[in-house]
Amino acid sequence: MHILILMLIIVGVVWLLLHKVLSEPRDALMKVPLTSVAEAKDGAPCKLVGVVKGEPEQMLTTPFSARPALYFVASLQVYNADADDGFDTLLTEERGVEQIELEDDSGTARVRPAASGKPPWVVFDETSRASVAAIPMEQVVRFVESNGKTLARDFPALVQDSPTLPAPYRVVEEVMAQGDRVVAVGRARRDEDQLELTAARGHRMFLSNDLQAIADFARTAVAPKE
């Protein structure tokens, strides 16, 4: 018993130390002051606020509402009264273009919304989140199969004779589109006159078209949970 307790203590201490090592650089990066594209220093952490843009040929299409997007998270969910928001997520697809541009009054920065093939932390406010009602089942089937799964094998409860997705299921999309306003945090790198914000550890974007929400996040941003 004493050995088991000692082992649990050691594991707990190791976890706390590892969490501290991983979170401190990210916390420091998140708390940097707001700056402009023109004033961001090469090699320094920075926090920018601006409008996002992308090349038309790069635009993605969301799987349910067919909206053009620079970045999206699409989810298949099922109702669960005990879940935090009332739904459990069964399947998620998260995609972003290789590079976007963030423009403020002083200039334009390139922002790479993916690091090592992984999407960044993106926080969407309610104005950028939407559930799609009465979605045709054929779209749900395409979504499931495009993510390497099948209804029969992975979601047998969904194999029903219904033209649309039945209750208690729903699909949800969170979308970053042309012209959306974001807060982007990362490490700046200047290549001649061009600023690039790299998606290093601690990179995060908060998307909102609510100017007050943008201002509040830019002022009080804290690191996301693991």
C-alpha positions as MATLAB code, in Angstrom:
seq = 'MHILILMLIIVGVVWLLLHKVLSEPRDALMKVPLTSVAEAKDGAPCKLVGVVKGEPEQMLTTPFSARPALYFVASLQVYNADADDGFDTLLTEERGVEQIELEDDSGTARVRPAASGKPPWVVFDETSRASVAAIPMEQVVRFVESNGKTLARDFPALVQDSPTLPAPYRVVEEVMAQGDRVVAVGRARRDEDQLELTAARGHRMFLSNDLQAIADFARTAVAPKE';
ca = [
       0.000    0.000    0.000;
       2.807    2.416    0.925;
       4.577    1.675   -2.380;
       1.354    2.361   -4.316;
       0.832    5.680   -2.517;
       4.479    6.657   -3.186;
       4.093    5.806   -6.875;
       0.913    7.911   -7.118;
       2.699   10.843   -5.482;
       5.629   10.538   -7.911;
       3.281   10.393  -10.907;
       1.433   13.455   -9.617;
       4.635   15.447   -9.137;
       5.900   14.510  -12.615;
       2.567   15.559  -14.163;
       2.623   18.910  -12.365;
       6.207   19.615  -13.451;
       5.474   18.638  -17.061;
       2.327   20.794  -17.126;
       4.309   23.713  -15.733;
       7.080   23.348  -18.328;
       4.591   23.141  -21.216;
       2.160   25.821  -20.057;
       4.486   28.580  -18.856;
       5.841   29.516  -22.325;
       2.314   29.465  -23.686;
       0.945   31.544  -20.811;
       3.685   34.117  -21.324;
       2.947   34.261  -25.051;
      -0.776   34.725  -24.479;
      -0.235   37.646  -22.100;
       1.930   39.754  -24.406;
       0.617   43.286  -25.102;
      -1.480   44.047  -28.146;
       0.575   45.454  -31.012;
       0.116   46.397  -34.662;
       1.507   44.690  -37.756;
       3.849   47.642  -38.355;
       5.175   47.639  -34.784;
       5.681   43.885  -34.310;
       9.368   43.072  -33.719;
      11.229   40.274  -35.473;
      11.535   37.207  -33.229;
       9.292   38.615  -30.509;
       5.913   37.311  -29.339;
       3.027   39.482  -30.449;
      -0.737   39.772  -30.353;
      -2.523   41.207  -33.388;
      -6.120   42.190  -34.075;
      -7.322   42.410  -37.656;
      -9.486   41.147  -40.497;
      -8.603   37.797  -42.079;
      -8.304   37.263  -45.820;
      -7.269   34.430  -48.099;
      -6.746   33.669  -51.762;
      -9.998   32.638  -53.503;
      -8.420   29.462  -54.879;
      -7.459   28.397  -51.350;
     -10.963   28.593  -49.893;
     -12.419   25.477  -48.340;
     -16.084   24.478  -48.417;
     -17.820   23.453  -45.219;
     -19.378   19.970  -45.380;
     -22.931   20.822  -44.292;
     -23.804   24.403  -45.219;
     -21.360   24.577  -48.182;
     -20.032   27.940  -46.964;
     -16.618   29.164  -48.175;
     -14.163   29.086  -45.272;
     -10.564   29.760  -44.372;
     -10.895   27.449  -41.393;
     -13.733   25.349  -40.034;
     -14.684   22.814  -37.402;
     -17.616   20.568  -38.336;
     -19.110   18.134  -35.833;
     -21.711   15.391  -35.649;
     -23.300   15.433  -32.188;
     -25.913   13.614  -30.163;
     -28.037   14.964  -27.328;
     -26.882   14.114  -23.802;
     -28.555   15.864  -20.884;
     -25.512   15.211  -18.688;
     -23.000   16.835  -21.084;
     -21.718   20.349  -20.383;
     -23.508   21.886  -23.368;
     -26.181   19.215  -23.716;
     -24.468   17.315  -26.560;
     -21.713   14.740  -27.010;
     -19.496   15.043  -30.096;
     -19.316   11.827  -32.100;
     -17.122   12.977  -34.991;
     -15.209   16.163  -35.758;
     -13.475   17.466  -38.884;
     -11.137   20.449  -38.456;
      -9.461   22.017  -41.496;
      -7.709   25.242  -42.367;
      -5.968   26.722  -45.372;
      -2.167   26.742  -45.320;
      -1.914   30.485  -44.862;
      -4.167   33.449  -44.242;
      -3.549   37.178  -44.165;
      -4.443   39.344  -41.202;
      -4.856   43.015  -42.010;
      -4.984   45.925  -39.579;
      -4.740   49.683  -40.131;
      -0.936   49.521  -40.304;
      -0.338   46.623  -42.686;
      -0.772   42.923  -43.417;
       0.718   39.848  -41.735;
       0.804   36.263  -42.941;
      -0.615   33.847  -40.387;
      -0.092   30.135  -40.766;
      -3.104   28.485  -39.129;
      -1.468   25.062  -38.913;
       1.707   23.887  -37.174;
       3.187   20.496  -38.049;
      -0.040   19.534  -39.752;
      -2.139   20.323  -36.669;
      -4.786   23.043  -36.524;
      -4.264   25.887  -34.066;
      -6.318   26.604  -31.033;
      -9.207   28.634  -32.315;
     -11.870   30.019  -30.021;
     -15.163   30.779  -31.748;
     -17.760   33.021  -30.197;
     -21.459   32.331  -30.621;
     -21.733   34.485  -33.766;
     -19.448   32.068  -35.620;
     -21.122   28.846  -34.473;
     -24.223   27.448  -36.117;
     -26.140   24.186  -36.069;
     -27.561   23.124  -39.410;
     -31.217   22.094  -39.238;
     -32.866   19.345  -41.290;
     -29.585   18.218  -42.821;
     -30.088   15.548  -45.553;
     -28.818   12.132  -44.482;
     -26.806   11.846  -47.709;
     -24.661   14.777  -46.525;
     -24.189   13.116  -43.158;
     -23.117    9.905  -44.901;
     -20.582   11.814  -47.038;
     -19.224   13.568  -43.938;
     -18.837   10.306  -42.035;
     -17.228    8.443  -44.947;
     -14.856   11.320  -45.809;
     -13.485   10.937  -42.295;
     -12.792    7.229  -42.717;
     -15.878    5.849  -40.988;
     -19.222    4.308  -41.928;
     -22.681    4.561  -40.418;
     -23.138    0.790  -40.233;
     -19.849    0.145  -38.442;
     -19.328    3.264  -36.358;
     -22.797    4.800  -35.864;
     -25.336    1.973  -36.290;
     -28.030    3.924  -34.405;
     -27.996    6.402  -37.309;
     -28.932    3.753  -39.882;
     -32.561    4.805  -40.173;
     -35.126    5.214  -42.930;
     -35.132    9.007  -42.717;
     -34.387   11.596  -45.417;
     -32.906   13.979  -42.834;
     -30.764   13.622  -39.740;
     -33.145   12.513  -36.983;
     -33.329   13.750  -33.407;
     -31.509   13.538  -31.021;
     -28.628   14.148  -33.470;
     -27.409   17.427  -34.926;
     -24.503   18.815  -36.928;
     -22.608   21.975  -35.994;
     -20.201   24.164  -37.961;
     -17.804   26.800  -36.661;
     -16.370   28.866  -39.491;
     -13.645   31.423  -40.103;
     -14.568   33.255  -43.311;
     -13.224   36.119  -45.385;
     -13.570   39.408  -43.547;
     -13.943   37.939  -40.062;
     -12.168   39.781  -37.280;
      -9.732   37.814  -35.140;
      -7.153   38.106  -32.417;
      -4.028   36.138  -33.383;
      -1.176   35.340  -31.008;
       2.204   33.950  -31.947;
       5.847   34.744  -32.587;
       6.665   37.318  -35.240;
       9.206   36.916  -38.003;
      10.052   39.611  -40.520;
      11.187   38.817  -44.042;
      12.088   42.174  -45.524;
       8.830   44.151  -45.209;
       6.580   41.124  -44.700;
       5.524   40.039  -41.205;
       4.737   36.396  -40.545;
       3.104   35.113  -37.385;
       4.242   31.558  -36.742;
       2.037   28.964  -35.104;
       4.440   28.020  -32.339;
       3.375   26.564  -29.011;
       0.939   29.058  -27.544;
      -0.536   30.118  -30.890;
      -4.181   30.891  -30.669;
      -6.829   32.736  -32.624;
     -10.083   34.116  -31.240;
     -12.711   34.786  -33.860;
     -15.578   37.202  -33.341;
     -17.429   39.890  -35.221;
     -18.373   41.478  -31.902;
     -15.941   44.365  -31.433;
     -16.432   44.387  -27.664;
     -15.677   40.665  -27.444;
     -12.540   41.221  -29.528;
     -11.426   44.042  -27.242;
     -12.090   42.016  -24.094;
     -10.176   38.990  -25.369;
      -7.244   41.048  -26.597;
      -6.959   42.612  -23.168;
      -7.540   39.598  -20.919;
      -6.546   36.550  -22.996;
      -5.336   33.517  -21.074;
      -3.942   30.267  -22.342;
      -6.347   27.521  -23.456;
      -6.644   24.344  -21.423;
      -4.904   21.237  -22.658;
];
